Amino acid sequence: MLLVVHTGRDKNPGLAEQVAERFSRAGVRLRVLEDEAPDLDPSCFTRVVPADSQAAVGTELVFVLGGDGTLLRAADLARPAGVPVLGVNLGRVGFLAEADSDALHEAVDHVVQRCYHVDERMTIDVTARLNGTVLDSTWALNEASVEKTVRERILDVVVEVDGRPVSAFGCDGVICATPTGSTAYAFSAGGPVVWPDVQALLVVPSNAHALFARPLVVSPASVVAFEIDSAGQPAELSCDGRRTVALPPGARVEVVGGSTPLKLVRLRKGPFTDRLVNKFSLPVQGWRGPSAG
């Protein structure tokens, strides 16, 4: 198993050591990343690996201690290996995590007993081009966002779906998100919450100056493109807030449904509705439920 830890918080290495001890007693061997190993007791792991596409190859799963940012970092390592990710939230909301810190030992027990199931989450593949030349190709679990880089300027963007223009406007940026990402940056920008078993792409403008700049929900088979005005300002492409690409004026970003999903470990088969209510502390007082009979 690969253990990924947000070691930047004082209590986290100690929790990682507790987890490692319990796994060790169960006969589970742990790998850790070479940049995290110096912050952990050497007895916690049997192998140190670089943080690359081979880090999780040959493991049963990636066990993550941290917030959503740490889980997204772990997803980079797990996806190429086709290995599922289990997150234990040591951060704030931790929407992607399956357990909170007070259920840490319970999560370990579930893994040891192989008492869990795996969901596949839609991803997106993202390509940035300039005059037909590929600048970069990458992927995202949550979203790809194109944003202005000059604070006092407006970014002029044309939104295209399936090879046809939809709308053009000045904005701070525009986001293409997955259903998983609908509760992340896209939600903060005014996008809808989409249940994770719905296959779709979301297009969400950020602070657009336009009469028609509403969020769009399009087919997962669609090709969404954002074109930057060739006479306008430069921009930046950001995928999951982790991978960035500089976009000169005239650049084009294309987003399609990902060729490789991400596998997420689930310990219980509760409805997404309950997760949404719990994570966002939504008010549900007065609910009576369906009428009997």
GIWO-V9188 format. One record per residue. RES is the residue in one small letter. SS is DSSP state (2 for helix, 1 for strand, 0 for the rest). NEAR is the number of other ideal C-beta (glycine too) atoms within 10 Angstrom. D_CENTER is the distance of its C-alpha to the mean C-alpha in Angstrom with 2 decimals. Layout:
BEGIN
<<RES;SS;NEAR;D_CENTER> <RES;SS;NEAR;D_CENTER>>
END
This chain:
BEGIN
<<m;0;19;20.79> <l;1;27;18.51> <l;1;23;18.07> <v;1;28;15.44> <v;1;28;16.49> <h;0;19;15.99> <t;0;20;19.70> <g;0;11;20.08> <r;0;14;21.10> <d;0;7;24.60> <k;0;9;24.22> <n;2;21;21.28> <p;2;19;23.45> <g;2;11;25.95> <l;2;16;23.54> <a;2;27;22.34> <e;2;15;26.03> <q;2;15;26.66> <v;2;24;23.97> <a;2;24;25.44> <e;2;14;28.91> <r;2;16;28.15> <f;2;20;26.55> <s;2;15;29.54> <r;2;9;32.00> <a;0;12;30.46> <g;0;7;30.82> <v;0;18;27.16> <r;0;11;26.78> <l;0;19;23.90> <r;1;20;22.56> <v;1;25;21.08> <l;1;22;19.87> <e;2;13;22.78> <d;2;11;21.53> <e;2;20;21.06> <a;2;18;24.25> <p;0;10;26.69> <d;0;13;25.34> <l;0;22;25.83> <d;0;13;29.12> <p;2;10;30.00> <s;2;10;30.99> <c;2;20;27.35> <f;0;23;26.63> <t;0;13;28.54> <r;1;10;26.71> <v;1;15;24.91> <v;1;18;22.72> <p;0;11;21.25> <a;0;16;17.52> <d;0;13;17.65> <s;0;12;17.08> <q;0;12;19.86> <a;0;24;18.71> <a;0;26;17.74> <v;0;14;20.35> <g;0;10;22.85> <t;0;20;20.98> <e;0;13;20.51> <l;1;19;17.08> <v;1;26;14.90> <f;1;26;15.60> <v;1;30;13.48> <l;1;29;15.27> <g;1;25;13.55> <g;0;20;11.09> <d;2;23;7.36> <g;2;15;7.92> <t;2;25;9.81> <l;2;29;7.56> <l;2;23;5.12> <r;2;17;8.72> <a;2;29;9.91> <a;2;26;7.75> <d;2;20;9.68> <l;2;25;12.73> <a;2;24;12.42> <r;2;21;11.65> <p;2;14;14.93> <a;2;17;16.86> <g;0;12;15.81> <v;0;23;15.44> <p;1;21;13.61> <v;1;28;11.60> <l;1;27;13.06> <g;1;28;11.87> <v;1;26;14.70> <n;1;25;14.05> <l;0;22;16.29> <g;0;19;14.82> <r;0;9;15.14> <v;0;14;13.42> <g;0;21;10.89> <f;0;20;9.66> <l;0;27;7.54> <a;0;25;10.66> <e;0;23;13.61> <a;1;20;16.40> <d;1;14;17.63> <s;2;16;19.88> <d;2;9;23.00> <a;2;15;22.08> <l;2;18;21.28> <h;2;13;24.47> <e;2;12;24.13> <a;2;23;20.76> <v;2;22;22.59> <d;2;14;25.44> <h;2;19;23.39> <v;2;22;22.05> <v;2;14;25.61> <q;0;9;27.04> <r;0;8;24.39> <c;0;10;24.15> <y;0;16;20.68> <h;1;11;19.20> <v;1;13;16.18> <d;1;16;14.05> <e;1;12;12.73> <r;1;20;9.68> <m;0;20;10.18> <t;0;22;8.59> <i;1;25;10.42> <d;1;17;12.94> <v;1;25;14.04> <t;1;18;17.55> <a;1;25;19.41> <r;1;18;23.21> <l;1;15;26.33> <n;0;9;29.53> <g;0;6;28.28> <t;1;7;27.34> <v;1;9;23.80> <l;1;16;22.39> <d;1;16;19.17> <s;1;12;16.95> <t;1;17;13.33> <w;1;20;10.15> <a;1;28;6.57> <l;0;28;4.06> <n;0;28;3.89> <e;1;27;7.17> <a;1;29;10.12> <s;1;28;12.58> <v;1;28;16.23> <e;1;17;17.94> <k;1;24;21.47> <t;0;13;22.49> <v;0;10;25.87> <r;0;6;25.68> <e;0;6;29.05> <r;0;13;28.57> <i;0;17;27.11> <l;1;27;24.87> <d;1;20;26.49> <v;1;24;24.29> <v;1;16;25.24> <v;1;22;22.79> <e;1;20;23.62> <v;1;17;22.82> <d;0;12;24.41> <g;0;8;26.67> <r;1;7;28.06> <p;1;11;27.68> <v;1;15;26.52> <s;1;19;26.94> <a;1;16;27.39> <f;1;19;26.99> <g;1;19;26.72> <c;1;22;23.61> <d;0;17;21.40> <g;1;23;18.67> <v;1;27;17.02> <i;1;28;13.50> <c;1;29;12.49> <a;1;31;9.62> <t;0;30;8.91> <p;0;24;10.19> <t;2;21;7.04> <g;2;31;6.24> <s;2;24;9.95> <t;2;24;10.01> <a;0;23;8.24> <y;2;20;9.97> <a;2;26;11.60> <f;2;19;13.15> <s;2;11;14.58> <a;0;22;16.06> <g;0;15;17.82> <g;0;25;15.90> <p;0;15;16.45> <v;0;14;14.61> <v;0;22;14.30> <w;0;12;14.70> <p;0;19;12.25> <d;0;10;15.36> <v;0;13;16.15> <q;0;13;15.55> <a;0;19;15.33> <l;1;26;14.11> <l;1;24;14.25> <v;1;24;16.11> <v;1;27;16.36> <p;1;25;18.88> <s;1;21;18.79> <n;0;16;22.33> <a;0;24;24.10> <h;1;12;27.89> <a;0;12;28.80> <l;0;8;30.36> <f;0;10;27.91> <a;0;19;24.38> <r;0;13;22.89> <p;0;16;19.44> <l;1;20;19.72> <v;1;16;18.39> <v;1;16;19.32> <s;0;13;19.68> <p;0;15;17.00> <a;0;10;19.84> <s;0;19;20.26> <v;0;15;19.96> <v;1;25;18.73> <a;1;22;20.16> <f;1;26;20.54> <e;1;19;23.82> <i;1;25;24.70> <d;0;17;28.36> <s;0;12;30.44> <a;0;8;32.71> <g;0;16;30.08> <q;0;18;27.76> <p;0;16;25.26> <a;1;28;21.54> <e;1;15;18.31> <l;1;26;15.32> <s;1;20;12.02> <c;1;24;8.83> <d;0;24;5.70> <g;0;15;8.86> <r;0;15;9.64> <r;1;15;11.72> <t;1;14;14.48> <v;1;20;17.45> <a;1;13;20.63> <l;1;26;21.88> <p;0;14;25.67> <p;0;14;27.50> <g;0;15;27.75> <a;1;22;24.41> <r;1;19;22.60> <v;1;25;18.92> <e;1;18;18.41> <v;1;27;15.37> <v;1;17;15.78> <g;1;19;14.23> <g;0;19;12.87> <s;0;9;15.61> <t;0;12;13.71> <p;0;16;11.44> <l;1;27;9.33> <k;1;20;11.54> <l;1;23;10.89> <v;1;22;14.11> <r;1;14;15.72> <l;0;17;18.92> <r;0;11;20.37> <k;0;7;20.48> <g;0;10;20.48> <p;0;9;19.69> <f;2;15;16.51> <t;2;11;19.05> <d;2;11;19.89> <r;2;14;16.38> <l;2;14;16.09> <v;2;14;19.57> <n;2;11;19.13> <k;2;16;15.97> <f;2;13;17.38> <s;0;8;20.97> <l;0;9;22.11> <p;0;8;25.92> <v;0;9;27.26> <q;0;4;30.79> <g;0;5;33.49> <w;0;7;31.65> <r;0;5;34.32> <g;0;5;32.63> <p;0;5;34.28> <s;0;5;38.07> <a;0;4;39.73> <g;0;3;41.94>>
END
